[in-house]
Structures are given as structure tokens and as C-alpha cells.
């Protein structure tokens, strides 16, 4: 089994500037470090190298997408604005989504890295893989960036790849703690893409991600949101996979499964209030790999999204990569025994209620 790995140093050069978490510095907000900075991605990459796993993966080079590729999803006016501000001194893609000089080119490279990996999986050169890209993409909408995202890395990659590979059905399974509103918007009326998002209920964006958001027109029913109560842990996420995600995938029968992969649902993350640990991400990966083997020849692509604990993201990422590749390294997660013993890891009745309501979206709709 061949597993691909995409990374480029320029991903880390995307500049979000000084901030206090995500609020810009001012006379009342002391300057600090923006939550979406290079540290978590750099440390993930570093742990991969220290473990020796990077050398055992297939390196996938990034090839930037161009303006026409971006325009498969984004408006020309939005693309031109981001490019012009990037050529100058940078700007803000919408609200609290700052970027610096050169970030347009870096964002094109990030979308291109996701596409390059996807292309190799669809071509049969790889079975699966991970694109450690930055800036993230699952919040970006057609005419605006949001939530630290400039362009929709996964929507752009899917739409570009579809013209070459002529596949009929793709499923996305977003496990970032925030709702994947951008991916949802990209395929809102498109039955060729099943979009599934598991997220903390009403965290971000505050007004999206409800179960009632199901798509429209030909795409009605092909959007499934699983909003989970704050504090949900390992058992709740595994139950959501067993009762919602896997049944939906088996009913839909995709040609490819794509994961917007955020590690901000971990128990250590400053921007989420969930309880996951590296073992949860390992198990969710195993379950998706099994579904991919059953449904689409094992074709599984992951593209990095959020995750803001510099200490813990690397261990969650390494667990996913060990599972994807089938290679266990010598490195153990030192946090794992602590997080596994948190009382909140057990499935609670109110969490099961939320999962049951989401499961009805699958049981009452025929793909």
C-alpha cells in the first residue's frame, strides 16, 4: 500500500500577523500570536521526520492552481481582490482572516498540493495520502474567505480533478471541530459530492452547521451535518461514525473519500471544547479506510485544516499517518493516557440524542 505525503516549506510562510488569538492588536488588545500560525504544522512535520515515517512515504510535489482553477468555485472579483492585496501589503479576506504579502501564491500552492495528491490517488499511483497544507480552506466561500481560510482547497481540488478523471461521486467527511461551511456551500446543489461535517454545535460559524441544512435542488439530501454538544469525546465521535458517517458512505458509494482534516476537536485545543485524543483520530481513520476499501478501492485523501495546540496536533497527525500507511513508528503519544482517562470520553445520553437525530437524515433519504 502506497501512502502519499504533501508538504511545502512555503505553506509555513503564510503570514497572519500579530494578534491575541484572532483579534488584531490595538490599544486595548495586547499583541501576541495569531492562533492560525505556522507552529502546529511545523511541529507536525517535524514529528513525522523524527519518527522516520516521512522517509517511508511517497513525496508528492505541489503544483499551484491558477486563477481559472480557483474560478471553478470562487468569484473572479474575490480572486482578484486577494491577489491585489497580496501583491501589496496583504489584507483581510473577510472578518478576522488576515494574510500577508505573497499569501495569494501560497494559497494557490496549498490548493494545488491538495489537488496533486488527489490526482495521484485517482490515477492509481497512490492508495491514500495526506496534504499538510496551509492556509486551510474549509470555511472559504465563493466570494469571501472566512475562519482563517482564503480559498477552498478541497472544493477547488475536487472540481479540477473531476474534469480529468470523470468520476461520478465524491464524499467528504469533515472532522474539524468547526463546521465546514465552505465545502457545504461549494456543493450545495451538487449530488455528485456528498458533504458530511461532524462539528461542535454552533461553534463557528455560529449560524451554520445545523441538521436542517441539507442542500437544495438536485443536491437536496446530499449534505449531512452532525452537530455535537460541546464536551463530546471519543465514544461520541465513534458512535457518530458508526450510526451516521459509515451508513451514509455505504448508501452513497463514492468513487473517492476526502477528509478536511482538522485536529481542533482534541482535548488540548484552545479554539474548541471537545475531548478527542490521538486514539480517536487513529480509529476514525481506520474506519474510513475500511469503508474506502469496501467502496472505492481504498481511495482516501486528507487535506489539513484546523488544529491550534502546538503541543498536541503533531501526535494526532502522526496517529493518522501511521494508520494510513500501516507503519507503526517508535513514538508514543505521551498525552494519550491522560486524555483517555478523562471522564468525558464516555457517550452521554444527550450526545446520543444528537447522533440519533442526524442518523435519521441517512435512514430517511435514498441516494
Buried (B, 14 or more C-beta within 10 A) or exposed (E): EBBBBBBBEBBBBBBBBEBBBBEBBEEEEEEEBBBBBBBBBBBBBEBBEBBEBBEBBBEBEBEBBEEEBBBBBBBEEBBEBBBEBBEEEBBEBBEBBBBBBBBBBBBBBBBBBBBBBBBBBBEEEBBBBBBBBBBBBBBBBBEBBBBBBBBBBBBBBBBBBBEEBEBEBBBBBBBBBBBBBBBBBBBBEBBBBBBBBBBBBBBBBEEBBEBEBBBEEEBEBBBBBBBBBEBBBBBBBBBBBEBBBBBBBBEBBBBBBBBBBBBBBBBBBEBBBBBBBBBBBBBBBBBBBEBBEEBBEBBBBBBBBBBBBBEBBBBBBBBBBBBBBEBEBEBEBEBBEEBBEBEBBEBBEEBBEBBEEBBEBBEEBEB
